[in-house]
């Protein structure tokens, strides 16, 4: 599975009976099943990387996106339950090639515990191949294409766990019964939250706001509100604060050049050790080597592992742990509007790179609507506009808006629903 789907599963790993099962790469997966997964993954990553090519690359990706991933306009509200080309192809493989049957036979032998997946295809496997327990599907974007709902949505027994209210309403338009839809929020890492009282999150956000508002324009204006929402300010003040910027490249490595462009244009601030930068390579060794080589090439080699760090791991679970830990000291997250859009709920202001794909366009719209994200300006002039954003308190305001208006307790809500601790009607999270 891709970064987004595994990232959503990672916070739920501690309730898994036998840990996480990677649907496209588990031990004993039949070769025929693996070939289907690999061909689709390789093709998507190839198409994503084409976006680095001006004009022709973006045109090819846009054609693919329109044909297979497009999300129809929400208004006017209407019946959108008709199937799609992509959905028919998926079900043909599941029914005729028995795609996924080995996986469902395996979990059926182990137990009848709730089957929880963060991607729609394994949910379809479970329903089509007769999984005997409950089936839950966690959704990872602020809006979704028709592919997420099954071929016959009115008859499905899949229960959907939605990250925001727009996804709830979209699923209804796709024909999924309302009783099968739960509004939970995106599953964020528990170590970054600190329990349902948000203890860790609030402490981290107080420190972050001081970094983001060096002239205290925002703090002085809204101190009473900050104390009301975050608790006492004591212990969170700082002098000579050093801002930390984290840039997260896409899973296919499609935006690595942007990361180096940011470093190059902030070279003066980095050289003077006025700023920390984390470059997120994930598990892509080629991206790690690209960052390392180009940092040296522009004369910043001596800052590596000091105030420039490359976040890299051999496997995704270790990478997620490193990334989540780095977010606790991150002041600004710069990324395309992927599933990381929902991390604004941790009080992280997000500078949004150009979206790749229809779902990321809708993620950007959602993030702009709640005030937690700002579109990047010309990166050649980041050394000019970023200090202006800090001086005005704009980023501090975005951090607080993300905290206030984005869901934060998705992981806890999902667990409560799976274990039948709360009914859907009691699941009130606020503005989603």
C-alpha positions as CSV (number, residue, x, y, z in Angstrom):
1,X,0.0,0.0,0.0
2,X,1.0,3.6,-0.4
3,X,2.3,6.1,2.2
4,X,-1.2,7.6,2.8
5,X,-2.9,4.3,3.5
6,X,-0.2,2.9,5.7
7,X,0.1,6.2,7.5
8,X,-3.5,6.0,8.4
9,X,-3.1,2.5,9.7
10,X,0.0,3.1,11.8
11,X,-1.8,4.8,14.8
12,X,-4.2,1.8,14.9
13,X,-1.4,-0.8,15.1
14,X,-1.6,-1.2,18.9
15,X,-5.1,-2.6,18.7
16,X,-4.3,-5.0,15.9
17,X,-4.5,-8.7,16.9
18,X,-1.3,-9.6,15.0
19,X,0.1,-6.3,13.9
20,X,-0.5,-4.7,10.5
21,X,-1.0,-6.9,7.4
22,X,0.2,-5.2,4.2
23,X,-2.4,-6.3,1.6
24,X,0.0,-6.1,-1.3
25,X,3.0,-7.6,0.3
26,X,2.2,-10.1,3.1
27,X,4.0,-13.3,3.7
28,X,2.7,-16.0,1.3
29,X,0.8,-13.7,-1.0
30,X,0.1,-15.5,-4.3
31,X,2.3,-14.4,-7.2
32,X,-0.8,-13.7,-9.3
33,X,-2.1,-11.3,-6.6
34,X,1.2,-9.6,-6.2
35,X,1.6,-9.0,-9.9
36,X,-1.8,-7.2,-10.0
37,X,-0.7,-5.0,-7.0
38,X,2.8,-4.3,-8.4
39,X,1.6,-3.4,-11.9
40,X,-0.9,-0.8,-10.6
41,X,1.6,0.6,-8.1
42,X,4.4,0.9,-10.6
43,X,2.2,2.5,-13.1
44,X,0.9,5.1,-10.6
45,X,4.4,6.0,-9.4
46,X,5.6,6.3,-13.0
47,X,2.7,8.6,-13.8
48,X,3.3,10.6,-10.6
49,X,6.9,11.1,-11.4
50,X,6.0,12.4,-14.8
51,X,4.6,15.6,-13.1
52,X,8.2,16.7,-12.7
53,X,8.4,17.1,-16.5
54,X,7.0,20.5,-17.6
55,X,3.9,20.6,-19.9
56,X,3.9,17.0,-21.3
57,X,4.3,15.2,-17.9
58,X,1.5,17.2,-16.3
59,X,-0.7,16.7,-19.3
60,X,-0.3,12.9,-19.2
61,X,-0.9,12.8,-15.4
62,X,-4.0,15.0,-15.8
63,X,-5.4,12.7,-18.5
64,X,-4.9,9.7,-16.2
65,X,-6.4,11.5,-13.2
66,X,-9.4,12.6,-15.2
67,X,-10.1,9.1,-16.5
68,X,-9.5,7.1,-13.3
69,X,-9.5,9.3,-10.2
70,X,-11.6,12.3,-10.9
71,X,-14.1,13.4,-8.2
72,X,-17.3,14.9,-9.6
73,X,-18.5,18.3,-8.4
74,X,-20.5,18.0,-5.2
75,X,-23.2,20.4,-6.3
76,X,-25.9,20.0,-7.5
77,X,-26.5,17.1,-5.1
78,X,-27.6,14.1,-7.1
79,X,-27.5,10.4,-7.4
80,X,-23.8,9.4,-8.0
81,X,-24.2,5.7,-7.4
82,X,-23.6,4.6,-10.9
83,X,-20.3,2.6,-11.3
84,X,-17.1,3.7,-13.0
85,X,-14.6,2.1,-15.4
86,X,-12.0,1.7,-12.6
87,X,-14.6,0.1,-10.3
88,X,-15.7,-2.4,-12.9
89,X,-12.0,-3.4,-13.6
90,X,-11.4,-3.9,-9.9
91,X,-14.5,-6.2,-9.4
92,X,-13.6,-8.1,-12.6
93,X,-10.2,-9.0,-11.0
94,X,-11.8,-9.8,-7.7
95,X,-14.5,-12.1,-9.1
96,X,-12.9,-13.7,-12.1
97,X,-9.2,-13.8,-10.9
98,X,-10.1,-14.3,-7.2
99,X,-7.9,-11.4,-6.4
100,X,-7.6,-11.1,-2.6
101,X,-9.2,-14.4,-1.8
102,X,-6.0,-15.8,-0.3
103,X,-5.8,-12.8,2.1
104,X,-9.5,-13.2,3.2
105,X,-9.1,-17.0,3.6
106,X,-6.1,-16.3,5.8
107,X,-7.8,-13.8,8.1
108,X,-10.9,-15.9,8.3
109,X,-8.9,-18.8,9.6
110,X,-7.3,-16.6,12.3
111,X,-10.4,-15.0,13.8
112,X,-13.6,-13.2,13.2
113,X,-12.3,-9.9,14.7
114,X,-13.2,-6.6,13.0
115,X,-11.4,-6.3,9.6
116,X,-10.1,-2.7,9.4
117,X,-8.5,-1.4,6.2
118,X,-7.4,2.0,5.1
119,X,-7.9,1.3,1.4
120,X,-11.1,0.4,-0.4
121,X,-9.8,-2.6,-2.4
122,X,-9.2,-4.9,0.7
123,X,-12.6,-3.9,2.0
124,X,-14.1,-5.1,-1.3
125,X,-12.0,-8.3,-0.9
126,X,-13.5,-8.9,2.5
127,X,-17.1,-8.4,1.3
128,X,-16.8,-10.4,-1.9
129,X,-14.8,-13.3,-0.5
130,X,-17.0,-13.8,2.6
131,X,-15.2,-12.4,5.6
132,X,-17.2,-13.5,8.6
133,X,-16.6,-10.5,10.9
134,X,-17.4,-6.8,10.6
135,X,-15.6,-4.8,7.8
136,X,-14.4,-1.3,8.4
137,X,-12.8,1.1,5.9
138,X,-10.9,4.2,7.0
139,X,-10.9,7.0,4.5
140,X,-7.8,9.2,4.0
141,X,-8.9,12.3,2.0
142,X,-11.3,15.2,2.4
143,X,-13.3,14.0,-0.6
144,X,-13.3,10.7,-2.5
145,X,-14.0,9.3,-5.9
146,X,-16.7,6.8,-6.7
147,X,-14.1,4.0,-6.5
148,X,-14.3,4.0,-2.7
149,X,-17.9,2.8,-2.6
150,X,-18.6,-0.8,-3.8
151,X,-20.3,-1.8,-7.0
152,X,-23.6,-2.3,-5.3
153,X,-23.4,0.4,-2.6
154,X,-27.0,0.1,-1.3
155,X,-26.3,-3.6,-0.3
156,X,-22.9,-3.2,1.2
157,X,-22.0,-4.3,4.7
158,X,-18.8,-2.2,4.7
159,X,-18.7,0.4,7.5
160,X,-17.0,3.6,6.5
161,X,-15.0,5.7,9.0
162,X,-14.9,9.2,7.5
163,X,-12.3,11.9,8.2
164,X,-14.7,14.9,7.6
165,X,-18.3,15.7,7.0
166,X,-17.9,16.2,3.3
167,X,-16.9,12.5,2.9
168,X,-20.0,11.5,4.9
169,X,-22.2,13.3,2.5
170,X,-20.3,12.1,-0.6
171,X,-20.7,8.5,0.5
172,X,-24.4,9.0,0.7
173,X,-24.5,10.4,-2.8
174,X,-22.6,7.3,-3.9
175,X,-25.4,5.2,-2.4
176,X,-23.9,3.9,0.8
177,X,-26.5,3.7,3.6
178,X,-26.2,6.3,6.3
179,X,-26.2,3.6,9.0
180,X,-22.9,2.4,7.5
181,X,-21.1,5.8,7.8
182,X,-19.3,7.1,10.9
183,X,-17.8,10.5,11.3
184,X,-14.5,10.0,13.1
185,X,-11.8,12.3,11.9
186,X,-8.4,11.1,10.4
187,X,-6.4,8.8,12.7
188,X,-3.5,10.9,14.0
189,X,-0.6,9.5,16.1
190,X,-1.4,9.1,19.8
191,X,2.1,10.1,20.9
192,X,1.5,13.5,19.3
193,X,-1.8,14.0,21.0
194,X,-1.3,12.8,24.6
195,X,-4.7,11.3,25.3
196,X,-8.2,12.6,24.8
197,X,-7.4,15.7,27.0
198,X,-4.8,16.6,24.3
199,X,-2.1,17.2,26.9
200,X,1.0,16.7,24.6
201,X,-0.6,18.5,21.7
202,X,-1.4,21.6,23.7
203,X,2.1,21.8,25.2
204,X,3.7,21.4,21.8
205,X,1.4,24.0,20.3
206,X,2.2,26.7,22.9
207,X,5.9,26.3,22.1
208,X,5.2,26.3,18.3
209,X,3.2,29.5,18.5
210,X,6.1,31.3,20.2
211,X,8.3,30.2,17.3
212,X,5.8,31.3,14.7
213,X,5.1,34.7,16.3
214,X,8.5,36.1,17.2
215,X,7.1,39.6,17.6
216,X,4.2,38.4,19.7
217,X,1.6,40.2,17.6
218,X,-0.7,37.3,17.5
219,X,0.0,36.2,21.1
220,X,-0.6,39.7,22.6
221,X,-3.9,40.0,20.6
222,X,-5.3,36.6,21.4
223,X,-3.6,35.6,24.7
224,X,-6.9,35.1,26.6
225,X,-8.2,32.8,23.8
226,X,-4.9,30.9,23.7
227,X,-5.0,30.3,27.5
228,X,-8.6,29.3,27.2
229,X,-7.9,26.6,24.5
230,X,-4.3,25.6,25.4
231,X,-4.0,26.1,29.1
232,X,-1.5,28.2,31.0
233,X,1.4,29.7,29.0
234,X,4.0,29.2,31.8
235,X,7.1,27.2,30.7
236,X,6.4,27.6,27.0
237,X,8.1,31.0,26.4
238,X,11.5,30.9,24.6
239,X,14.3,33.3,23.8
240,X,16.4,33.1,20.6
241,X,13.9,30.5,19.2
242,X,15.0,28.6,16.1
243,X,12.3,27.9,13.6
244,X,11.9,24.3,12.4
245,X,10.6,23.7,8.9
246,X,9.7,20.1,7.7
247,X,9.4,19.4,4.0
248,X,7.7,16.1,3.2
249,X,8.2,14.9,-0.4
250,X,5.5,12.7,-2.0
251,X,5.7,8.9,-1.7
252,X,6.8,8.6,-5.3
253,X,9.5,11.2,-4.8
254,X,7.8,13.5,-7.3
255,X,8.7,16.8,-5.5
256,X,12.2,16.2,-4.4
257,X,13.5,19.1,-6.5
258,X,11.2,21.5,-4.6
259,X,12.8,20.4,-1.3
260,X,16.2,21.4,-2.6
261,X,14.9,24.6,-4.0
262,X,13.7,25.5,-0.6
263,X,17.1,24.7,1.0
264,X,18.9,26.7,-1.7
265,X,16.8,29.8,-1.2
266,X,17.0,29.6,2.6
267,X,20.8,29.0,2.5
268,X,21.6,32.2,4.3
269,X,19.3,31.5,7.2
270,X,20.5,27.9,7.5
271,X,24.2,28.9,7.3
272,X,23.6,31.3,10.1
273,X,21.9,28.5,12.1
274,X,18.7,30.6,12.5
275,X,16.6,27.8,11.1
276,X,16.3,24.0,11.3
277,X,15.1,22.0,8.2
278,X,13.9,18.4,8.1
279,X,13.8,16.9,4.6
280,X,11.6,13.8,4.6
281,X,12.8,11.1,2.2
282,X,10.6,8.4,3.7
283,X,11.9,4.9,2.7
284,X,13.2,6.1,-0.7
285,X,16.9,5.6,-0.7
286,X,17.2,7.5,-4.1
287,X,15.5,10.5,-2.5
288,X,17.8,10.3,0.5
289,X,20.9,10.2,-1.7
290,X,19.5,13.0,-3.9
291,X,19.1,15.3,-0.8
292,X,22.5,14.4,0.6
293,X,24.3,15.0,-2.7
294,X,22.7,18.3,-3.4
295,X,23.1,19.6,0.1
296,X,26.8,19.1,-0.3
297,X,26.7,20.6,-3.8
298,X,25.3,23.9,-2.6
299,X,27.8,24.2,0.3
300,X,25.8,23.1,3.3
301,X,27.4,19.7,3.9
302,X,28.6,20.8,7.4
303,X,25.0,21.5,8.4
304,X,23.9,17.9,7.8
305,X,22.8,16.2,11.0
306,X,23.0,19.6,12.7
307,X,20.3,22.0,11.6
308,X,19.6,20.0,8.4
309,X,18.3,16.5,8.9
310,X,17.1,14.0,6.3
311,X,14.4,11.7,7.7
312,X,14.9,8.2,6.2
313,X,14.2,4.7,7.3
314,X,14.4,1.2,5.8
315,X,10.7,0.4,6.4
316,X,7.6,2.5,6.6
317,X,6.7,1.7,10.2
318,X,10.1,3.0,11.4
319,X,9.8,6.0,9.1
320,X,6.3,6.9,10.5
321,X,7.8,6.7,14.1
322,X,10.6,9.1,13.1
323,X,8.3,11.4,11.2
324,X,5.8,11.6,14.0
325,X,8.6,12.4,16.5
326,X,10.0,15.1,14.3
327,X,6.5,16.7,14.1
328,X,6.6,17.4,17.8
329,X,9.4,20.0,17.2
330,X,8.2,21.1,13.8
331,X,6.8,24.6,13.5
332,X,5.8,24.6,9.8
333,X,5.0,21.5,7.6
334,X,5.5,22.1,3.9
335,X,4.0,19.4,1.7
336,X,1.5,18.7,-1.0
337,X,-2.1,18.4,0.2
338,X,-2.0,14.6,0.7
339,X,-3.3,12.8,3.8
340,X,-0.9,15.0,5.7
341,X,-3.5,17.7,5.2
342,X,-5.2,16.3,8.3
343,X,-2.1,16.8,10.4
344,X,-3.0,20.4,10.8
345,X,-5.2,19.1,13.6
346,X,-2.0,18.8,15.6
347,X,-1.7,22.6,15.4
348,X,0.6,22.5,12.4
349,X,0.4,25.3,9.9
350,X,0.8,23.8,6.4
351,X,2.4,25.5,3.4
352,X,0.8,23.7,0.5
353,X,2.8,22.7,-2.6
354,X,1.0,22.1,-5.8
355,X,-1.5,19.3,-5.5
356,X,-1.1,16.1,-7.5
357,X,-4.4,14.5,-8.4
358,X,-8.0,15.2,-8.0
359,X,-8.2,14.2,-4.3
360,X,-5.4,16.5,-3.4
361,X,-7.2,19.5,-5.0
362,X,-10.2,18.8,-2.6
363,X,-7.8,18.3,0.3
364,X,-6.4,21.8,-0.4
365,X,-9.9,23.3,-0.6
366,X,-10.7,21.7,2.8
367,X,-7.5,23.0,4.4
368,X,-8.0,26.5,3.1
369,X,-11.6,26.4,4.3
370,X,-10.6,25.7,7.9
371,X,-7.7,28.1,7.8
372,X,-4.9,25.7,8.6
373,X,-3.0,25.9,5.3
374,X,-1.6,28.5,3.0
375,X,-0.6,28.0,-0.7
376,X,3.2,28.4,-1.3
377,X,4.3,31.5,-3.2
378,X,7.2,31.6,-5.6
379,X,9.9,29.5,-3.9
380,X,12.7,31.7,-5.4
381,X,11.6,34.4,-3.0
382,X,10.8,32.2,0.1
383,X,13.5,34.1,2.1
384,X,11.4,37.2,1.6
385,X,7.8,36.0,2.1
386,X,8.3,33.5,4.9
387,X,9.8,36.1,7.3
388,X,6.8,38.4,6.4
389,X,4.4,35.6,7.3
390,X,6.1,35.1,10.6
391,X,6.3,38.8,11.4
392,X,2.6,39.2,10.8
393,X,1.6,36.2,13.0
394,X,-0.2,34.7,10.1
395,X,1.4,31.3,10.5
396,X,0.7,31.3,14.3
397,X,-3.0,32.0,13.4
398,X,-3.0,29.1,10.9
399,X,-1.6,26.8,13.6
400,X,-4.4,27.7,16.0
401,X,-7.0,27.4,13.3
402,X,-5.9,23.9,12.4
403,X,-6.0,22.9,16.1
404,X,-9.4,24.4,16.6
405,X,-11.2,23.3,13.5
406,X,-9.6,20.1,12.3
407,X,-10.4,16.7,13.9
408,X,-7.8,15.5,16.4
409,X,-9.3,12.4,18.1
410,X,-9.9,10.2,15.0
411,X,-7.8,7.4,16.4
412,X,-9.7,7.2,19.6
413,X,-13.1,7.5,17.9
414,X,-12.2,4.7,15.5
415,X,-11.3,2.4,18.3
416,X,-14.5,3.3,20.2
417,X,-16.6,2.5,17.2
418,X,-14.8,-0.8,16.4
419,X,-15.2,-1.9,20.0
420,X,-18.8,-0.8,20.1
421,X,-18.1,1.7,23.0
422,X,-20.1,4.5,21.4
423,X,-23.0,4.8,19.0
424,X,-22.8,6.9,15.9
425,X,-25.2,9.5,17.3
426,X,-22.9,10.0,20.3
427,X,-19.8,10.6,18.1
428,X,-19.7,14.4,18.2
429,X,-16.3,15.8,17.3
430,X,-17.1,19.4,16.3
431,X,-16.4,21.0,13.0
432,X,-15.0,18.4,10.5
